[in-house]
Amino acid sequence: MAALLRRPVLIDEIIVSPGGPTDHPLNISPDSSWSTYFKDNEVLLQIDKDVRRLCPDISFFQSATEFPCEEIVNSNGVKRLHKRVEQSVLKYSTLERRGLGVAKLSNEIRRSDSVHSGDYAPLNEGCEAHWEVVERMLFLYAKLNPGQGYVQGMNEIIGPIYHTFAIDPDKEFRKHAEADCFFCFTNLMAEIRDFFIRTLDESTSGINYVMTKLADCVKKNDPAVWSLLESQELRPQYYSFRWLTLLLSQEFSLPDVERIWDSMFADAQRFDFLIYICCAMILLVRNDLLSGDFASNVKLLQNFPPMDVSLILNKAVEISNNR
């Protein structure tokens, strides 16, 4: 598996490079490599936007990896995926009318709307940032799983996994962080992929079913809180959709997410334990919920307050033992 993302032949097979003596960008044939290239870029553009904002509270993802993919770095930037969707920069002048003529006021640079301040900037040639590694993994996953493709939010799932491998104290483990992460991410997505498929929302493995299980868990462990949320019509969809689909990766800092995942993945019923964790979060703010109205309670649950995750995990274990 460690060789999967490193061998140039596989990268060339999966990441299509257009061209050829009989092919051209206007070729409408479904066999045209240009047609595949343009379709891939639609997916890649969304991935590129998402990974450039991954875990902005830490500098890790915008820093350089010590083990860049040699086939990428040594290709003079040709295979760096972000270059495929980089937006062009246009120079223009602002003019104003003066009498019968016009006068130039200033020269400015206008960038595409898809370039936002605060996004991670690419490093110089010869270097590769961690977010570029994540971008490549997500793009390859989308290519290898065309039935599902890339869905926004997958970047939040893969981020903590890659970070864990890439900061391992053992250099040999860090060296294969990309391949190890891709393997684990693929296996994890095989378990939660139904959360990202809208047509399966109402199935027993879909997200609506899981949110119903969370509501039932709250009802069993704290009827007063459940009754309040029902009376206020504060549905689980308003707050727990993100909790469950992204495995709480956006509710806590990265170290806390990794601590929560460590406990969750160690449990044989890992996604039942995820429900217990979410239930514990609700019960631990029960006093604020019982004294709040609909607006304040939605805000509280959508922006969960900082809390020692050990308290949450201990409460989740307690709930698990009472099931």
N, C-alpha and C positions, 0 to 999 in steps of 0.2 A: 504493500500500500504506500510505503514511503516514496516509491518511485513514480507513483501515478501522476503527480502534478509536476514532476521534474523532467521527465523524458520528453524531448522536443517533438518526437514523432506523435505522441498523444496530444500534446498541446496544438500541434499543427492540424490534427484531425478534428479536434473539437472546436477550436477557435478558427473559424473559416477566414482565410485571407483571399479576397476576390482577385480576379484577373485571369488571364489566359489568352491565347491567340484568337479564340473565337468568341470570347465573352466581353461584355461591356456594360456599363452602368444602366443603360436603357433597355437591356435585354429583358423581355417579359417572360421568358421561359421559366417554369418552376424549377428547372435544373440549374439555373444560373446561380453561380456563387455570389454574384452581386445582390441578387434577390434575397438570398439567405443572410448576407452581410447586413443589408438594410433592416431586415426584420430583427436580427439579433441586436442591432444598435438601439432599437426602440426599448428593448428590455434592459440593455446595458445602461442607457441614459438614466433610468429610474434607480438602478443599482448604484450608479456613480453618485447620484445626488444623496442617497441614503448613507453610503459608507463614508462620505466626506464629513458627516456630522455624527459619527458614532462615538458615544461616550465623550462628549466635549469637555466634561469636568476633569479629565485627565489628559496628559500629553502623549500617552503611549501610542495611540493609533496614528498620530501624525509624525512620529519619530521613525527613524530608519531601522529596518530589520538588519540584523547582523548576518543573515543568510538569505540574501536576495536570490531570486530565481535566475540562474546564469543565462538560460536561454532567452529570458526577457531582457536583462540588463545588457547583454552583449549584442543585441540586435539593433543598437542605436535608436532605441525607443519605438521601433516599428510595432512590436508586440505589446507595448504597454497599453492596456485597455482604455485607460482614461483619454488617451490621445484620439481614440476613435470617435469620441463624443464631445471632444473639446469644442467650445464655441469660438467662432472667429471674432476678431477684434476689428472694428471699423473706426477709422478716423473721420471726423467731420468737423465742419466749422459752423458756428452760430452767426447768423447774419441779421442785420437790422436795416430798415429802409431809411435813407437820408435824402430827402427831396426826391429827385428823379432817379437816384442811383441807390446802391447798397454798399454797406461798409462791413468789413469783417470785424467781429467783436473778439472772438477767442477760438482757439483750437481745443477740442475736447476729444476724449476717447469714450466710445460707447460700447459696452459689452452686452452680450445676450442676457436676457432675463434669467437664464438658467445659472448664471454665475452669481453667487451670493457672497457678500462679505461674511467672513467667519468660517467659510468652508475650508477644509484642509487643502493646502496647495501642494501640487506634486513636487517631489524633490528633484534635484539635478540628475542628469543622466549618469548612470553608474550606481545610483542608489535607488532603493525601493522602500516606500513607507509601509507600515503595517496595514494601513487602510487599503493600499493597493493589493496586498496579498488577500485580504478579505474580499475585495471586489472580484478578484480572479476566481476565488472559490465559489462565490455566489453565482457568478456567470456560468461557470462549468456545471454547477448543480442545476441551473435552469436549462442548460443545453442537454444534460443527461436525463432530465425529468420533464419532457415537453408536455406531458399531460397536466402537470401542475405549474411548471415554470417558476418564475420569481414572484413572490407576493411581498408587498411592503411590510416590514416587521421582521422578516427573516434575518435582516442584518443585526437586529437586537438579540436574536437567538444565537447566532454564530459568534458574536463579539466576545462574550465571556468565555466560550470554549477556547477560542484561539488565544485569548489573553492568558489563560491558564497554562497552555502548552508553551507559549512563547516566552514566559518568564520563569520556566522551570530552572532550578539551580544547576541541573545537569546539562552541560553544553550539548551532549549528543541528543538528548530529548528535544532541546530547543531547535536543533538543526532540522528536525523532521516535524516541526510544529504545524506546518501547513498541511502536510499529508495526514498527520494524526488528527488534526482538527476536522479536515474534510471527511474522514472516515466516521468520526463521532457525530458530526453534524448530520451526515446522511442517515445514520442509524437513528438519531433522535427524531429527525423529520419523518422517518417511517412510522414513528409512534404518534406524532402529533399532526401529521399532514392534513388530517380531516378537519382540524381547526381552521385551516386556510382555504378550504374548498367550500364555497358558498352553497352549492347544491346539496351538501351533506349536513347543513346546519341543523336540520331536524332529526337526523339519524342518531342512533345511540352512541355514536362516536363523535357527533358534531358538537359545535360550541354551545348551541342553545340547550342541549341536553345536559351538558356539564354545568352551565349556569343554573339550571333548575336543581341539580344536585347540590350546588352551593347554597341555594335558598332553603332547601330542605334541611341541610346541615345546620344552618343558622336557626331555623325553626325548632329543631330538636334540642339544640344546646342553649338557646336563649329566646324563648317564645315572646318575651316583651319587646326585644329588639326587632324580631321578625314582624310582629304585629304593627309596630310603628312604621317600619319600612313599607309594609303593605298599605297601611292607611294613608301614607304620604305618596303612594304609588311610585316609590323609588325602586324601580326595577333593577335587577342585577345587570341588565344590559348597559345601564348608565355608567357603571364603574368597573364591573368585574370582567367585561369582555377583554379589555387590555390586560388585566391581571392574568387571566387564564391563557390567552393565546400567546402572550409574550413571556409566560412563566415568571412574572413579576420583575422582569429585567429593567423596566422603566420606573419602577416604584422605589427602588433603593439604589445606593451607590454600588459601584462594581464589586468592591470587596464583600459587601453584604449580600449581593446577588450570588456570588460564588459560594458564600457560606450557606445560603438557603438551598442552592442547587446541590451542594454536597450532601445535605441531609435528605433532600427530596430524591435524588438518584440512588441513595443508599437504601431507600425503602423499597421493599418488594412490590408494593402497590403505589408506585411513585406518583401517579396522577390523582389517586385518591388522597394521598398525603398533600398534594398541591391544594386540593379543596379544603383540607383541614387547616392548612396555613392561611388561606384566604379567609376562612371562617374565624380563625384566631385573630386576624387583623381587625375584623369587624367587632368582635367581642371585646377586644382591648381598648376600643374607643367608644364603648357602649354608653358611658355617662355623657359624653359629648353628643352622641346621636340622640339619646332620649331627651336631651334638653334643647335640641336644635330643630329648626324648621326644614322644609324640603330643600331650600336653596343652600343653607349652610351645611346640610348633611351631604348633598351632592358634591359641594366643594371639598368637604372633608375627605370623602372617599375617593374622589378623583385626584386629590393631592394629599396622599397619605402622609401624616406627620412623621418626622424623624423619630426612630424608636430603636432600642436595642433589639437586634434580631433574635437574640437568645430568648427574650421574653416571648416573642412570636412563636419560635420553634418549640419551646417548652409548652406553651398553650396548645399548639397543634398536636403534640404528643398526648396531652391530656384529653383532647377531643377524640383522637384516634383510639385511645384506650376505652373511651366511653361508647364507642359505636355499637 
